Amino acid sequence: MTIQVPVKTLPTPERTLQVQAWRIGYLATLPEEQVALAVIREPSPAVAVADPIPLADALARLATPEDQLLVIWVPPGAGNSELDAALQAFLTRDLAKNRAPFHASIKTIRVTCSETRAVIHASPEQLADGMDAVARFALAARQTAALEAQMTATWSQIKTHTPLTHAMTRRQDRLQSQVNVLTERVADMKTLHLRLQTAIEQLDQTLSGTSKRMYADLAEAAGLWNRLEMLEDPIQFALEHYELVNWRLSEAATARKSNALEILIVVILLGDFLLRGFEYFMHTGWAWWDQAASGIIP
């Protein structure tokens, strides 16, 4: 799907330079009268839109929906110890205990974020670039984590279907539907892996240099490149594994059909032989009977 919408500038923050919050959503199409924060083509087509929300609501939210990203902007001079503590709690609320948010900074822009929440310290002029970067990064980070989870879940399926690579029985034919599902899933995983690699490169010529650099720093902090590199061989192995399994299933099904056809031919030939024998017996038997009845045969 190709999305073509004009990207408008994010609404100018209030001139009072107060701390503000937005809820970023990812949509398939841009509604009328809606301002587009970013048009994202990789790893999946989406339009990111930013809707302002009260700061207190953002800080109080216990969980962030999977299709949204909460962003808080802290302008220069607006921070204090009480706010810093609230922002720290805000950032870690959706994270597991063994994880920490990612950090990136370029000159006067400083970003701390996870896949669902972000805090941007920047001047009003740099806010749009910072939000563009976190919107793109959050989507790529989420899909990378989802891909890792899919690969982890696929290992057990691979182990279950390993016997299909070398020995086949008639009872295993019922596994074809499972194999079909896994084959499609692995193909989708390979597609997503390639698109995530493209997304990290940030090849869109319309992006600002600041957004690209901030995105690159966040991707490095999250280890996206290394994580995708670690996924490349397992996904390729899974593809080859299910290619072999499908070949073996197809080969076994063809062999069984061939055997059934051969048996059918033998049965037909045998039936034809018996029929001819029966006809010959009947013909000779009736001939003998006629001769015996006419006295030719004593």
BAFI-3210 file (N, C-alpha, C; in Angstrom, 3 decimals, decimal comma, padded with zeros to 6 digits):
// residues 298
n [1|2|3|4|5|6|7|8|9|10|11|12|13|14|15|16|17|18|19|20|21|22|23|24|25|26|27|28|29|30|31|32|33|34|35|36|37|38|39|40|41|42|43|44|45|46|47|48|49|50|51|52|53|54|55|56|57|58|59|60|61|62|63|64|65|66|67|68|69|70|71|72|73|74|75|76|77|78|79|80|81|82|83|84|85|86|87|88|89|90|91|92|93|94|95|96|97|98|99|100|101|102|103|104|105|106|107|108|109|110|111|112|113|114|115|116|117|118|119|120|121|122|123|124|125|126|127|128|129|130|131|132|133|134|135|136|137|138|139|140|141|142|143|144|145|146|147|148|149|150|151|152|153|154|155|156|157|158|159|160|161|162|163|164|165|166|167|168|169|170|171|172|173|174|175|176|177|178|179|180|181|182|183|184|185|186|187|188|189|190|191|192|193|194|195|196|197|198|199|200|201|202|203|204|205|206|207|208|209|210|211|212|213|214|215|216|217|218|219|220|221|222|223|224|225|226|227|228|229|230|231|232|233|234|235|236|237|238|239|240|241|242|243|244|245|246|247|248|249|250|251|252|253|254|255|256|257|258|259|260|261|262|263|264|265|266|267|268|269|270|271|272|273|274|275|276|277|278|279|280|281|282|283|284|285|286|287|288|289|290|291|292|293|294|295|296|297|298]
n.u [000,858|000,628|001,111|000,134|000,232|000,127|002,672|002,310|003,446|004,016|001,636|002,328|003,922|002,591|003,247|004,001|005,771|005,279|005,285|004,164|001,899|001,389|-000,566|000,402|-000,793|-001,034|-002,109|-003,898|-004,829|-005,085|-007,271|-009,747|-009,068|-007,108|-003,862|-000,788|001,815|003,954|004,713|005,015|006,776|008,275|008,841|006,291|003,507|002,154|000,430|001,474|-000,095|-000,512|-002,131|-002,987|-002,955|-004,022|-001,394|-001,454|-003,120|-001,551|000,643|-000,630|-001,512|-001,667|-001,027|-000,041|-001,786|-001,184|-001,123|-000,415|001,557|002,862|003,889|005,861|006,712|009,383|010,190|013,018|014,209|011,940|012,009|012,125|012,897|010,696|009,131|010,944|011,069|008,451|008,426|010,305|008,998|006,855|008,124|009,053|006,850|005,566|007,523|009,371|010,861|013,561|014,391|015,313|014,658|015,548|018,207|019,063|020,825|021,273|023,107|021,204|018,948|017,367|016,416|014,494|013,226|010,871|009,303|006,729|006,483|007,724|009,998|010,812|013,322|013,710|014,061|011,353|011,614|012,856|011,229|009,401|011,084|012,160|009,852|009,102|011,224|010,994|008,483|008,856|010,918|009,722|007,797|009,398|010,913|008,945|008,039|010,350|010,706|008,381|008,963|011,129|009,811|008,078|009,941|011,045|008,814|008,492|010,530|009,782|007,787|009,266|010,816|008,790|008,033|010,313|010,712|009,408|011,185|012,669|011,362|008,303|004,896|001,590|-000,171|000,942|000,156|-001,917|-000,719|-000,203|-001,777|-000,978|001,707|001,436|000,441|002,612|004,572|003,667|003,760|006,514|007,454|006,277|007,657|010,255|009,844|009,135|011,518|013,322|012,128|012,361|015,123|015,436|013,993|015,599|017,712|016,717|016,043|014,431|014,243|013,005|013,198|014,387|017,779|018,250|016,179|016,835|019,348|018,729|016,976|018,758|020,521|018,797|018,063|020,539|020,997|018,968|019,864|018,977|020,055|021,911|020,168|018,477|020,367|021,018|018,680|018,597|019,866|018,418|015,774|016,191|016,980|014,583|012,951|014,192|013,911|011,092|010,682|011,939|010,350|007,830|008,462|009,060|006,577|005,016|006,333|005,928|003,130|002,773|004,080|002,435|000,068|000,964|001,542|-001,011|-002,246|-000,836|-001,586|-004,309|-004,230|-003,152|-005,242|-007,300|-006,220|-006,032|-008,740|-009,654|-008,309|-009,452|-012,082|-011,879|-010,961|-013,136|-015,043|-013,883|-013,974|-016,729|-017,446|-016,099|-017,163|-019,917|-019,755|-018,758|-020,911|-022,948|-021,939|-021,951|-024,645|-025,586|-024,612|-022,131|-020,018|-019,327]
n.v [-001,193|002,168|005,253|008,498|011,509|014,953|016,098|017,875|020,546|020,014|021,204|024,389|024,615|025,801|029,197|029,758|027,916|025,593|022,340|019,775|017,281|014,582|012,233|009,848|008,275|005,476|005,287|003,799|005,355|008,895|010,835|013,325|016,790|016,227|016,514|015,381|013,901|012,262|010,439|007,140|004,639|002,319|000,069|-000,767|000,502|003,519|006,268|008,628|010,361|013,138|013,851|016,307|015,893|016,229|016,888|015,728|013,528|011,965|011,366|009,860|007,543|004,072|002,091|001,814|001,713|-000,716|000,382|003,000|005,859|007,575|010,852|013,225|016,574|018,524|021,715|024,035|025,007|024,245|022,098|020,351|018,927|017,498|017,118|015,645|013,222|012,337|012,016|009,983|007,832|007,714|006,895|004,322|002,797|001,008|-000,850|-003,925|-005,273|-005,819|-004,166|-001,030|002,404|003,879|006,084|009,093|011,778|014,891|017,617|020,119|018,606|016,119|012,856|010,423|007,243|004,499|001,645|002,532|004,950|008,318|010,937|014,173|016,487|019,585|022,525|024,662|024,868|022,541|020,497|019,204|017,658|015,943|014,545|013,335|011,560|009,837|008,742|007,209|005,517|004,123|002,519|000,817|-000,393|-001,740|-003,621|-005,044|-006,257|-007,801|-009,507|-010,920|-012,279|-013,868|-015,518|-016,881|-018,342|-019,921|-021,813|-024,034|-025,119|-025,822|-027,873|-029,729|-030,413|-031,490|-034,357|-034,710|-034,157|-036,348|-038,822|-040,285|-040,877|-042,203|-041,146|-038,731|-037,012|-035,395|-033,260|-031,394|-029,059|-027,595|-027,220|-025,642|-023,260|-022,496|-022,196|-019,956|-018,105|-017,949|-016,978|-014,442|-013,435|-013,275|-011,329|-009,115|-008,857|-008,033|-005,591|-004,186|-003,873|-002,121|000,024|000,893|001,996|004,424|005,796|007,685|010,586|012,915|013,346|015,179|016,069|016,110|014,534|012,056|011,537|011,462|009,299|007,273|007,215|006,365|003,860|002,593|002,669|000,963|-001,325|-002,289|-002,980|-005,042|-006,887|-007,515|-008,631|-010,921|-012,306|-012,994|-015,432|-017,503|-017,089|-017,570|-020,233|-021,350|-020,885|-022,553|-024,978|-025,407|-025,402|-027,796|-029,582|-029,246|-030,179|-032,869|-033,749|-033,367|-035,066|-037,545|-037,698|-037,791|-040,181|-041,999|-041,695|-042,610|-045,271|-046,138|-045,855|-047,744|-050,090|-050,032|-050,392|-052,963|-054,365|-053,937|-055,207|-057,803|-058,290|-058,155|-060,356|-062,458|-062,195|-062,780|-065,375|-066,536|-066,186|-067,775|-070,263|-070,574|-070,611|-072,902|-074,770|-074,757|-075,556|-078,167|-079,241|-079,084|-080,854|-083,196|-083,499|-083,947|-086,404|-086,656|-086,728|-089,483]
n.w [000,000|-000,873|000,574|000,144|001,256|002,144|004,267|007,072|009,166|012,633|015,004|016,368|019,516|022,644|023,401|025,926|026,719|028,238|029,768|027,721|026,321|024,002|022,171|020,034|017,204|014,934|011,747|008,974|006,881|006,303|008,112|007,154|007,679|009,494|010,862|009,608|011,280|010,487|007,533|007,118|005,513|005,727|008,440|007,737|005,927|007,142|008,682|010,899|013,454|015,652|018,601|020,919|024,482|027,915|030,230|032,778|032,333|030,638|032,307|034,224|033,038|033,106|031,279|027,835|024,798|022,165|019,614|019,881|020,908|023,584|024,134|025,771|025,978|027,051|027,401|027,189|030,376|031,758|033,422|036,605|039,838|040,851|038,566|037,034|038,455|038,107|035,339|035,023|036,228|034,490|032,087|032,645|033,179|031,386|031,008|031,360|034,374|034,026|032,033|030,465|029,527|026,302|025,330|023,616|022,095|020,442|020,030|021,214|021,575|023,428|023,980|025,606|025,546|025,082|023,492|023,699|025,040|025,331|026,147|025,335|025,348|024,187|022,118|020,961|018,161|017,420|018,083|016,301|014,640|016,568|017,449|015,064|014,725|017,004|016,557|014,253|015,116|017,297|016,056|014,473|016,508|017,974|016,070|015,640|018,148|018,127|016,013|017,053|019,121|017,601|016,278|018,423|019,288|017,067|017,089|018,675|017,070|014,848|015,942|016,478|013,882|012,803|012,429|010,003|008,034|007,289|007,542|006,661|007,327|006,711|008,573|009,177|007,234|008,020|009,166|007,263|007,013|009,272|008,647|006,374|007,489|009,115|007,165|005,711|007,794|008,381|005,963|006,004|008,193|007,157|005,206|006,827|008,233|006,217|005,538|007,908|008,034|005,899|006,939|009,072|007,725|006,872|004,314|003,180|001,391|002,098|004,774|007,598|008,468|011,209|012,280|011,119|012,278|015,001|015,033|014,187|016,367|018,409|017,395|017,515|020,270|021,105|019,989|017,513|014,980|015,595|016,748|014,597|012,922|014,354|014,028|011,378|010,390|011,865|010,821|008,103|008,259|009,195|006,967|005,039|006,339|006,343|003,655|002,949|004,440|003,231|000,698|001,246|002,232|-000,042|-001,812|-000,538|-000,650|-003,416|-003,979|-002,639|-004,066|-006,509|-005,892|-005,215|-007,677|-009,170|-007,836|-008,403|-011,184|-011,304|-010,063|-011,901|-014,177|-013,173|-012,671|-015,294|-016,364|-014,857|-015,688|-018,413|-018,191|-016,964|-018,979|-020,977|-019,713|-019,424|-022,120|-023,177|-021,443|-022,018|-024,615|-024,332|-022,931|-024,856|-026,765|-025,287|-024,849|-027,397|-027,998|-029,013|-027,362|-025,478]
ca.u [000,000|001,375|000,402|000,567|-000,464|001,055|003,105|002,242|004,240|003,315|001,139|003,310|003,638|002,181|004,379|004,378|006,794|004,914|005,400|002,964|001,861|000,656|-000,799|000,667|-001,436|-000,600|-003,316|-003,702|-005,084|-005,180|-008,629|-009,842|-008,802|-006,108|-002,487|000,119|003,135|004,939|004,263|005,982|006,660|008,913|008,670|004,942|002,909|001,309|000,484|001,522|-000,780|-000,312|-003,250|-002,610|-003,731|-003,552|-000,185|-001,827|-003,644|-000,422|001,436|-001,416|-001,878|-000,949|-000,555|-000,218|-002,241|-000,123|-001,104|-000,208|002,806|002,691|005,072|005,846|007,739|009,874|010,947|014,123|013,875|010,676|012,207|012,411|013,088|009,414|008,760|011,874|010,642|007,207|008,763|010,975|007,934|006,100|008,882|009,291|005,596|005,250|008,713|009,661|011,813|014,944|014,632|015,418|014,397|016,694|018,572|019,769|020,906|021,982|023,226|020,290|017,796|017,612|015,240|014,478|011,984|010,711|008,442|005,382|006,505|008,915|010,149|011,690|013,825|014,129|013,464|010,161|011,993|013,370|010,261|008,836|012,079|012,244|008,657|009,175|012,184|010,491|007,347|009,405|011,680|008,839|007,173|010,424|011,285|007,846|007,982|011,529|010,384|007,372|009,645|011,889|008,855|007,620|011,005|011,134|007,683|008,618|011,485|009,075|007,102|010,298|011,152|007,661|007,962|011,598|010,604|008,888|012,268|013,378|010,511|006,916|003,865|000,294|-000,795|001,522|-000,476|-002,805|000,082|000,005|-002,401|-000,094|002,903|001,068|000,362|003,971|005,293|003,250|004,248|007,951|007,628|005,954|008,765|011,364|009,463|009,256|012,947|013,904|011,577|012,959|016,473|015,268|013,534|016,715|018,566|016,118|016,394|013,491|014,966|012,274|013,437|015,421|018,997|018,117|015,331|017,592|020,415|018,101|016,490|019,917|021,030|017,849|018,190|021,785|020,795|018,096|020,520|018,126|020,852|022,427|019,042|018,053|021,427|020,888|017,475|018,703|020,127|017,279|014,646|016,572|016,914|013,165|012,472|014,728|013,320|009,736|010,785|012,230|009,181|006,804|008,918|008,909|005,148|004,554|006,924|005,245|001,770|002,887|004,434|001,256|-000,847|001,529|001,332|-002,444|-002,551|-000,276|-002,453|-005,549|-003,960|-003,025|-006,582|-008,041|-005,677|-006,433|-010,173|-009,812|-007,851|-010,467|-013,271|-011,586|-010,916|-014,502|-015,691|-013,332|-014,515|-018,132|-017,542|-015,699|-018,108|-021,157|-019,450|-018,713|-022,281|-023,685|-021,462|-022,430|-026,095|-025,883|-024,065|-020,792|-019,132|-020,034]
ca.v [000,000|003,419|006,356|009,778|012,626|016,035|016,110|019,228|020,792|019,807|022,463|025,100|024,522|027,037|030,103|029,833|026,889|024,664|020,925|019,350|015,857|014,169|010,816|009,563|007,069|005,019|005,042|003,329|006,504|010,142|011,406|014,726|017,805|015,732|016,878|014,233|014,095|011,575|009,382|006,062|003,622|001,105|-001,310|-000,984|001,803|004,092|007,715|008,956|011,614|013,520|014,550|016,789|015,413|016,864|016,303|014,876|012,270|011,176|010,885|008,932|006,329|002,893|001,313|002,464|000,772|-001,136|001,188|004,403|006,263|008,771|011,718|014,427|017,542|019,394|022,813|024,522|025,722|023,823|020,931|020,455|017,599|016,807|016,696|014,590|011,977|011,916|011,563|008,694|006,841|007,645|006,159|002,923|002,151|-000,101|-001,673|-005,020|-004,860|-005,979|-003,302|000,412|003,184|004,196|007,493|009,643|013,245|015,591|019,021|020,550|017,701|014,930|011,986|009,169|006,616|003,056|001,413|003,066|006,261|009,107|012,280|014,936|017,775|020,297|023,836|024,550|024,704|021,189|019,520|018,425|016,645|014,950|013,702|012,527|010,475|008,847|008,050|006,191|004,540|003,293|001,516|-000,170|-001,134|-002,667|-004,722|-005,874|-007,080|-008,776|-010,497|-011,770|-013,159|-014,852|-016,490|-017,716|-019,270|-020,817|-022,890|-025,225|-025,692|-026,465|-029,138|-030,628|-030,847|-032,022|-035,718|-034,685|-033,921|-037,571|-040,012|-039,892|-041,896|-041,731|-040,374|-037,386|-036,164|-034,437|-032,102|-030,490|-027,761|-026,889|-026,830|-024,522|-022,055|-022,120|-021,742|-018,575|-017,253|-017,749|-016,082|-013,098|-013,021|-012,888|-010,052|-008,081|-008,682|-007,214|-004,238|-003,534|-003,460|-000,911|001,104|001,403|002,794|005,753|006,250|008,705|011,835|014,062|013,479|016,141|015,467|015,950|013,369|010,860|011,298|011,060|007,934|006,376|007,072|005,536|002,488|002,046|002,453|-000,206|-002,483|-002,854|-003,611|-006,315|-007,803|-008,002|-009,500|-012,199|-012,975|-013,319|-016,854|-018,335|-016,972|-018,269|-021,663|-021,721|-020,932|-023,750|-026,121|-025,650|-025,752|-029,228|-030,304|-029,229|-031,062|-034,243|-034,044|-033,472|-036,284|-038,698|-037,745|-038,241|-041,606|-042,767|-041,670|-043,488|-046,652|-046,430|-046,014|-049,027|-051,133|-050,004|-050,991|-054,410|-054,890|-053,921|-056,271|-059,075|-058,447|-058,465|-061,737|-063,357|-062,134|-063,532|-066,789|-066,981|-066,287|-068,958|-071,443|-070,703|-070,986|-074,310|-075,588|-074,896|-076,381|-079,561|-079,648|-079,296|-082,081|-084,330|-083,627|-084,464|-087,738|-086,646|-087,171|-090,571]
ca.w [000,000|-000,950|001,204|-000,371|001,883|002,475|005,654|007,588|010,362|013,891|015,553|017,190|020,944|023,296|023,561|027,340|026,908|029,296|029,455|027,002|025,996|022,812|021,908|018,621|016,694|013,612|010,965|007,605|006,020|007,042|008,100|006,747|008,699|010,443|010,519|009,615|011,873|009,650|006,625|007,295|004,463|006,213|007,971|007,222|005,611|008,195|008,890|012,318|013,782|017,047|019,231|022,256|025,628|029,154|030,799|033,915|031,809|030,138|033,441|035,048|032,301|033,578|030,132|026,546|023,771|021,251|018,397|020,238|021,536|024,398|024,067|026,612|025,592|028,124|026,793|028,006|031,597|032,361|034,266|038,028|040,432|040,958|037,217|036,613|039,092|037,454|033,988|035,147|036,472|033,240|031,086|033,024|033,566|030,477|030,807|032,282|035,420|033,572|030,887|030,720|028,311|025,453|025,369|022,460|022,146|019,379|020,397|022,275|021,656|024,242|023,946|026,352|025,103|024,921|022,331|023,923|025,686|025,032|026,694|024,455|025,823|022,985|021,888|020,099|016,756|017,191|018,562|015,196|014,245|017,641|017,427|013,847|014,963|017,967|015,949|013,348|015,899|018,118|015,195|014,118|017,712|018,285|015,122|015,892|019,313|017,703|015,182|017,972|019,804|016,620|016,034|019,619|019,265|015,914|017,366|019,149|015,917|014,028|016,600|016,271|012,487|012,351|011,869|008,639|007,080|006,913|007,568|006,476|007,452|006,244|009,634|009,209|006,216|008,679|009,586|006,134|007,284|010,204|007,901|005,501|008,326|009,509|005,971|005,453|008,881|008,221|004,809|006,489|009,055|006,285|004,599|007,842|008,522|005,147|005,605|009,076|007,636|005,094|007,812|009,862|006,848|006,732|002,969|002,721|001,128|002,634|006,213|007,987|008,998|012,658|012,517|010,767|013,256|016,252|014,811|014,156|017,732|019,153|016,888|018,061|021,706|021,250|019,395|016,462|013,935|016,099|016,954|013,286|012,414|015,048|013,533|009,959|010,183|012,277|009,892|006,879|008,570|009,250|005,582|004,391|007,026|005,861|002,239|002,926|004,950|002,182|-000,382|001,697|002,268|-001,429|-002,369|000,049|-001,194|-004,806|-003,964|-002,250|-005,203|-007,537|-005,436|-005,325|-009,101|-009,585|-007,285|-009,172|-012,490|-011,087|-009,797|-013,177|-015,022|-012,588|-012,948|-016,716|-016,553|-014,315|-016,547|-019,631|-017,825|-016,743|-020,286|-021,653|-019,039|-019,793|-023,529|-023,316|-020,670|-022,783|-025,798|-023,866|-022,583|-026,105|-027,380|-024,483|-025,029|-028,751|-028,094|-029,606|-026,278|-024,823]
c.u [000,887|000,529|000,965|-000,301|000,549|001,393|003,138|003,093|003,395|002,816|002,150|002,958|003,231|003,402|004,821|005,446|006,504|005,141|004,080|003,059|001,025|000,471|-000,621|000,004|-000,939|-001,825|-002,962|-003,892|-005,259|-006,601|-008,608|-009,646|-007,778|-004,719|-001,603|001,437|004,206|004,226|005,350|005,742|007,286|009,054|007,256|004,315|001,985|001,449|000,462|000,856|-000,631|-001,505|-002,833|-003,529|-003,224|-002,343|-000,524|-002,362|-002,519|000,373|000,701|-001,729|-001,012|-000,375|-000,869|-000,701|-001,142|-000,026|-000,879|001,170|002,551|003,993|004,862|007,014|008,074|010,703|012,073|013,636|012,619|010,835|012,446|012,468|011,779|008,957|009,659|011,473|009,374|007,490|009,462|009,964|007,101|006,805|008,984|007,998|005,256|006,402|008,790|010,765|013,264|015,276|014,684|015,118|015,686|016,934|019,300|019,773|021,720|021,960|022,245|019,025|018,188|016,320|015,479|013,161|012,047|009,860|007,087|005,361|007,804|008,846|011,189|012,042|014,375|013,492|012,241|010,501|012,428|012,355|009,730|009,792|012,184|011,056|008,629|010,083|011,615|009,302|007,827|010,134|010,766|008,201|008,175|010,807|010,210|007,864|009,217|011,278|009,360|008,005|010,465|010,967|008,341|008,667|011,157|010,021|007,815|009,556|010,774|008,325|008,087|010,665|010,046|007,656|009,281|011,498|010,114|009,984|012,936|012,508|009,058|006,009|002,540|-000,381|-000,274|000,959|-001,354|-002,054|000,266|-000,586|-001,555|001,151|002,607|001,033|001,758|004,784|004,947|003,783|005,731|008,233|007,320|007,069|009,964|011,078|009,630|010,716|013,611|013,410|012,118|014,388|016,420|014,872|014,683|017,641|018,037|016,497|015,464|014,201|014,270|012,531|014,534|016,635|018,908|017,275|016,093|018,644|019,836|017,588|017,651|020,475|020,107|017,942|019,453|021,641|019,941|018,709|019,741|018,928|021,347|021,314|018,544|019,097|021,348|019,665|017,635|018,903|018,979|016,097|014,950|016,528|015,460|012,581|012,916|014,129|011,936|009,691|011,041|011,021|008,088|007,184|008,721|007,435|004,596|005,069|006,209|003,827|001,783|003,190|003,229|000,219|-000,359|001,319|-000,133|-002,837|-002,040|-001,138|-003,759|-005,367|-003,854|-004,393|-007,393|-007,560|-006,094|-007,923|-010,424|-009,405|-008,893|-011,723|-013,067|-011,536|-012,301|-015,235|-015,192|-013,899|-015,976|-018,289|-017,197|-016,653|-019,400|-020,920|-019,396|-020,109|-023,101|-023,266|-021,952|-023,917|-026,432|-025,295|-022,704|-019,784|-019,868|-020,074]
c.v [001,233|004,541|007,658|010,873|013,717|016,000|017,558|019,353|020,574|021,141|023,103|025,001|025,881|027,896|030,248|028,809|026,029|023,231|020,468|017,886|015,621|012,654|010,606|008,241|006,744|004,572|004,540|004,463|007,741|010,693|012,859|015,643|017,345|016,108|015,634|014,614|013,483|010,571|008,310|005,002|002,296|001,194|-001,655|000,381|002,281|005,599|007,951|010,310|011,870|014,324|015,011|016,221|016,123|016,134|015,346|013,527|011,364|010,568|009,815|007,621|005,161|002,070|002,059|001,433|000,485|-000,256|002,672|004,605|007,555|009,567|012,933|015,305|018,425|020,494|023,273|025,306|025,270|022,669|021,285|019,047|016,811|016,282|015,562|013,236|011,441|011,379|010,211|007,568|006,635|006,748|004,667|002,147|000,954|-001,097|-002,814|-004,579|-004,935|-005,100|-001,835|001,161|003,516|005,707|007,878|011,160|013,757|017,069|019,357|019,698|016,470|014,126|010,761|008,486|005,102|002,854|002,088|004,475|006,992|010,451|013,006|016,251|018,511|021,671|023,671|024,293|023,274|020,094|018,630|017,323|015,545|014,012|012,819|011,321|009,417|008,087|006,930|005,101|003,596|002,189|000,422|-001,022|-002,140|-003,869|-005,616|-006,801|-008,160|-009,881|-011,455|-012,758|-014,241|-015,925|-017,427|-018,759|-020,294|-021,985|-024,166|-025,911|-026,407|-027,827|-030,168|-031,220|-031,396|-033,445|-035,746|-034,500|-035,212|-038,826|-039,582|-041,107|-041,308|-040,848|-038,945|-036,471|-035,094|-033,189|-031,085|-029,112|-026,944|-026,376|-025,652|-023,212|-021,581|-021,616|-020,293|-017,639|-016,950|-016,830|-014,637|-012,563|-012,561|-011,532|-008,909|-007,813|-007,791|-005,769|-003,479|-003,074|-002,187|000,277|001,716|002,264|004,215|006,412|007,335|010,053|013,052|014,286|014,490|015,404|015,209|014,722|012,085|010,533|010,849|009,623|006,944|006,148|006,207|004,079|001,821|001,757|001,219|-001,470|-003,104|-003,567|-004,974|-007,344|-008,368|-008,926|-010,885|-012,988|-013,505|-014,814|-017,748|-018,285|-017,692|-019,782|-022,145|-021,818|-022,224|-025,015|-026,428|-025,879|-027,257|-030,042|-030,361|-030,151|-032,516|-034,646|-034,238|-034,754|-037,527|-038,835|-038,247|-039,735|-042,463|-042,806|-042,604|-044,952|-047,052|-046,661|-047,357|-050,180|-051,207|-050,660|-052,509|-055,040|-054,960|-055,049|-057,645|-059,343|-058,817|-059,909|-062,728|-063,380|-062,937|-065,046|-067,359|-067,164|-067,522|-070,236|-071,669|-071,156|-072,450|-075,234|-075,808|-075,737|-077,854|-080,079|-079,937|-080,601|-083,309|-084,557|-084,223|-085,846|-087,808|-087,151|-088,257|-090,365]
c.w [000,000|-000,372|000,677|000,244|002,153|003,960|006,131|008,847|011,600|014,422|016,504|018,665|021,512|023,594|025,014|027,682|028,127|028,822|028,839|026,625|024,743|022,814|020,413|018,258|015,307|012,826|009,570|006,603|006,894|006,971|007,639|007,947|009,738|009,952|010,618|010,250|010,984|008,757|006,623|006,229|004,863|007,740|007,511|006,981|006,718|008,176|010,396|012,529|015,280|017,545|020,625|023,334|026,871|029,724|031,932|033,441|031,324|031,285|034,242|034,340|032,743|032,435|028,850|025,536|022,760|020,010|018,684|020,871|022,303|024,409|024,970|026,193|026,782|027,481|027,710|029,231|032,298|033,333|035,723|038,600|040,535|039,601|036,749|037,198|038,428|036,047|034,023|035,373|035,213|032,221|031,393|033,294|032,679|030,323|031,814|033,248|034,968|032,361|031,313|029,433|027,573|025,459|024,084|022,587|020,971|019,733|021,529|022,362|022,468|024,320|024,810|026,016|025,178|023,674|022,476|024,506|025,380|025,736|025,861|025,131|024,607|022,950|020,995|018,642|016,428|017,551|017,444|014,746|015,298|017,641|016,188|014,080|015,901|017,395|015,034|014,126|016,663|017,282|014,829|015,330|018,095|017,351|015,229|017,076|018,955|016,863|016,040|018,685|018,857|016,380|017,222|019,635|018,142|016,184|017,809|018,008|014,998|014,615|016,394|014,866|011,958|011,810|010,422|007,597|006,617|006,905|007,509|006,667|006,986|007,291|009,676|008,127|006,849|009,144|008,465|006,399|008,257|009,484|006,976|006,281|008,704|008,328|005,651|006,540|008,720|007,032|005,203|007,381|008,226|005,636|005,600|008,183|007,480|005,228|006,822|008,771|006,788|005,961|008,596|009,012|006,672|005,401|002,434|002,599|001,723|004,126|006,481|008,544|010,492|012,996|012,223|011,814|014,593|016,154|014,864|015,560|018,576|018,713|017,418|019,550|021,968|020,656|018,249|015,380|014,387|016,280|015,627|012,676|013,056|014,556|012,111|009,721|010,673|011,322|008,586|007,083|008,578|007,840|004,897|005,015|006,470|004,357|002,102|003,377|003,894|001,023|-000,005|001,747|000,857|-002,071|-001,848|-000,513|-002,637|-004,883|-003,606|-003,380|-006,310|-007,170|-005,571|-006,781|-009,621|-009,090|-008,067|-010,538|-012,365|-010,861|-011,080|-014,090|-014,504|-012,842|-014,395|-017,006|-016,052|-015,180|-017,821|-019,354|-017,625|-018,065|-021,047|-021,048|-019,425|-021,232|-023,722|-022,587|-021,424|-024,034|-025,423|-023,558|-023,845|-026,772|-026,634|-024,698|-026,406|-028,973|-028,723|-028,580|-025,533|-023,312]
res [m|t|i|q|v|p|v|k|t|l|p|t|p|e|r|t|l|q|v|q|a|w|r|i|g|y|l|a|t|l|p|e|e|q|v|a|l|a|v|i|r|e|p|s|p|a|v|a|v|a|d|p|i|p|l|a|d|a|l|a|r|l|a|t|p|e|d|q|l|l|v|i|w|v|p|p|g|a|g|n|s|e|l|d|a|a|l|q|a|f|l|t|r|d|l|a|k|n|r|a|p|f|h|a|s|i|k|t|i|r|v|t|c|s|e|t|r|a|v|i|h|a|s|p|e|q|l|a|d|g|m|d|a|v|a|r|f|a|l|a|a|r|q|t|a|a|l|e|a|q|m|t|a|t|w|s|q|i|k|t|h|t|p|l|t|h|a|m|t|r|r|q|d|r|l|q|s|q|v|n|v|l|t|e|r|v|a|d|m|k|t|l|h|l|r|l|q|t|a|i|e|q|l|d|q|t|l|s|g|t|s|k|r|m|y|a|d|l|a|e|a|a|g|l|w|n|r|l|e|m|l|e|d|p|i|q|f|a|l|e|h|y|e|l|v|n|w|r|l|s|e|a|a|t|a|r|k|s|n|a|l|e|i|l|i|v|v|i|l|l|g|d|f|l|l|r|g|f|e|y|f|m|h|t|g|w|a|w|w|d|q|a|a|s|g|i|i|p]
***
